Amino acid sequence: MCSSSTILLNPNSPISNHSYSMENNNIAQQDKDLSNKVQRNYVMTQVALRTLAFISTLSAALVMVTNEQHKVVLGLSWNARYTYSAAFRFLVYANSVACAYSILSLPLLVSSASKKPFLLFFLDFVVTMLLMSASSAAAAIAYVGKRGEDRMGWTAVCTFVDKFCQKAGISLVSSFTAFVVMFLITNTSAHHLRRSLAAATSITAMISSVP
């Protein structure tokens, strides 16, 4: 009896090592299942957000490209097109690039989710900054067109081409919506990158600790 008790309590016995190995395997399997679940949730969230970004950027670009108005006021002809403003052209180009990227990044999302998360984060960040700068520049021009600037002698042209300004406003709302969505995408990409780096560091530490 004494000998049997000694074997059961001895941490170096084969039975103890077997139990310890099974426990580690169970923990490893649970961690793997949790990691796969988190990965699936991440990919699903990214796909939904990128689809929304695609819709928003496409709307912003199409509304602005088709925005044109011709009006005669007191014998004066007023023509308004987005091509007359560098800021509005920039808005169209930026949203077109972001629209294409939103779709083209989906295959990259699947591959980079586990292999190259930094690349996806970097591209997301660049597109987010592009949308922010284009939307801000166009909003400044739209504000001057709506309110004017008396000290500079700039007329509030929206008084004469109101339909053009209304469509420009719709395009701006869509563009800023796309910026917010891309900002959320970048945040989730950054969080995923941080988790990937932490996991890689943990694995490296485990490998280095093995004699």
C-alpha positions in Angstrom: 0.0 0.0 0.0 2.8 2.4 0.9 4.6 1.7 -2.4 1.4 2.2 -4.4 0.7 5.6 -2.7 4.3 6.6 -3.4 3.8 5.9 -7.1 0.6 7.9 -7.3 2.0 10.9 -5.6 5.3 10.9 -7.3 5.2 13.8 -9.9 7.9 12.0 -11.9 6.0 8.7 -12.3 4.6 7.7 -15.8 1.0 8.1 -14.6 1.6 11.7 -13.4 3.4 12.6 -16.6 0.6 11.1 -18.7 -2.1 13.0 -16.8 0.0 16.2 -17.1 0.3 15.6 -20.9 -3.4 15.1 -21.3 -4.2 18.2 -19.4 -1.8 20.2 -21.6 -3.4 18.8 -24.7 -6.8 19.7 -23.5 -5.7 23.3 -22.7 -4.0 23.5 -26.1 -7.2 22.3 -27.9 -9.3 24.8 -26.0 -6.9 27.6 -26.9 -7.0 26.5 -30.5 -10.8 26.4 -30.6 -11.0 29.8 -29.0 -8.4 31.2 -31.5 -10.4 29.8 -34.4 -13.6 31.3 -33.1 -12.0 34.7 -32.7 -10.5 34.4 -36.2 -13.9 33.6 -37.7 -15.5 36.6 -35.9 -12.7 38.9 -37.1 -13.1 37.8 -40.7 -16.9 38.1 -40.7 -16.7 41.6 -39.1 -14.1 42.7 -41.7 -16.2 41.4 -44.6 -19.3 43.2 -43.4 -17.4 46.5 -42.8 -15.6 46.3 -46.1 -18.9 45.7 -47.9 -20.3 48.8 -46.2 -17.2 50.7 -47.2 -17.7 49.6 -50.8 -21.3 50.8 -50.9 -20.5 54.1 -49.3 -17.5 55.0 -51.5 -19.3 53.9 -54.6 -22.3 56.1 -53.7 -20.0 59.1 -53.0 -18.1 58.7 -56.3 -21.2 58.1 -58.5 -23.3 61.0 -57.0 -20.4 63.4 -57.5 -19.5 62.3 -61.0 -23.1 62.6 -62.2 -23.5 66.0 -60.4 -24.0 68.8 -62.9 -26.3 71.8 -63.2 -26.9 74.5 -65.8 -28.9 77.6 -64.8 -29.6 81.0 -66.2 -30.2 83.8 -63.6 -30.8 87.4 -64.8 -29.3 86.7 -68.1 -26.2 85.1 -66.6 -25.4 81.5 -67.3 -24.2 79.4 -64.3 -22.6 76.0 -65.0 -21.6 73.7 -62.1 -19.6 70.5 -62.5 -17.5 68.6 -60.1 -14.5 68.9 -62.6 -14.4 72.6 -61.9 -13.1 72.0 -58.4 -9.8 70.3 -57.6 -11.2 69.3 -54.2 -14.3 67.6 -55.7 -12.1 65.8 -58.3 -9.9 64.6 -55.4 -13.0 63.4 -53.6 -14.0 61.3 -56.7 -10.5 59.9 -57.1 -10.1 59.0 -53.4 -13.5 57.3 -53.2 -12.8 55.4 -56.4 -9.5 54.1 -55.0 -11.2 53.2 -51.7 -14.1 51.5 -53.5 -11.7 49.3 -55.5 -9.6 48.6 -52.5 -12.7 47.5 -50.4 -13.3 44.7 -52.8 -9.8 43.8 -53.8 -8.8 43.6 -50.1 -11.2 40.7 -49.4 -8.9 38.0 -50.8 -6.0 39.7 -49.0 -8.0 39.6 -45.8 -8.3 35.8 -45.9 -4.6 35.3 -46.6 -3.2 38.1 -44.4 -5.5 37.3 -41.5 -3.1 34.7 -40.4 0.1 35.4 -42.4 0.7 39.1 -43.0 -1.6 41.1 -40.8 0.7 44.1 -40.9 0.3 44.5 -44.7 -3.5 44.7 -44.3 -3.3 47.1 -41.4 -0.9 49.4 -43.4 -3.1 49.5 -46.5 -6.2 50.1 -44.4 -4.5 53.0 -42.7 -3.4 54.6 -46.0 -6.9 54.3 -47.5 -8.5 55.8 -44.3 -6.1 58.8 -44.4 -6.9 59.2 -48.1 -10.6 59.4 -47.4 -10.2 61.7 -44.5 -8.1 64.2 -46.5 -10.4 64.1 -49.6 -13.6 64.5 -47.5 -12.2 67.3 -45.5 -10.9 69.2 -48.6 -14.3 68.8 -50.4 -16.2 69.8 -47.2 -14.2 73.1 -47.0 -15.0 74.0 -50.6 -18.7 73.0 -50.1 -18.8 75.3 -47.0 -17.5 78.2 -49.0 -20.0 77.4 -51.8 -22.9 77.3 -49.3 -21.9 80.3 -47.0 -19.5 82.3 -49.2 -16.8 84.5 -47.8 -17.5 88.2 -47.8 -14.1 89.3 -46.7 -12.5 87.5 -49.7 -15.3 88.5 -52.0 -16.4 84.9 -52.6 -20.0 84.5 -53.5 -22.2 81.8 -52.1 -22.8 80.0 -55.4 -25.2 77.5 -53.9 -27.8 80.3 -54.1 -27.7 79.9 -57.9 -27.0 76.2 -58.3 -28.9 74.7 -55.4 -29.4 71.2 -56.9 -25.7 70.9 -57.5 -24.9 71.7 -53.9 -27.5 69.3 -52.6 -26.0 66.4 -54.5 -22.5 67.5 -53.5 -23.8 67.3 -49.9 -25.1 63.8 -50.4 -21.7 62.8 -51.8 -19.9 64.3 -48.9 -22.1 62.4 -46.4 -21.4 59.2 -48.1 -17.7 59.9 -48.2 -17.5 60.8 -44.5 -19.5 57.6 -43.8 -17.0 55.6 -45.7 -14.2 57.3 -43.7 -15.8 56.3 -40.4 -16.2 52.7 -41.7 -12.6 52.6 -42.8 -11.6 54.0 -39.4 -13.4 51.1 -37.8 -11.7 48.6 -40.2 -8.3 50.0 -39.4 -9.0 49.7 -35.6 -10.0 46.1 -36.0 -7.0 45.4 -38.2 -4.7 47.0 -35.5 -6.3 44.9 -32.8 -5.8 41.8 -34.8 -2.2 42.7 -35.5 -1.6 43.2 -31.8 -3.1 39.8 -31.0 -0.9 38.2 -33.7 2.2 39.8 -32.4 1.3 38.7 -28.8 0.7 35.1 -30.0 3.9 35.0 -31.9 5.8 36.3 -28.9 4.2 33.7 -26.7 5.1 30.9 -29.1 8.6 32.1 -29.3 8.9 32.1 -25.5 7.5 28.6 -25.3 9.9 27.3 -27.8 12.9 28.9 -26.2 11.9 27.5 -22.8 12.0 23.9 -24.1 15.3 22.3 -23.1 
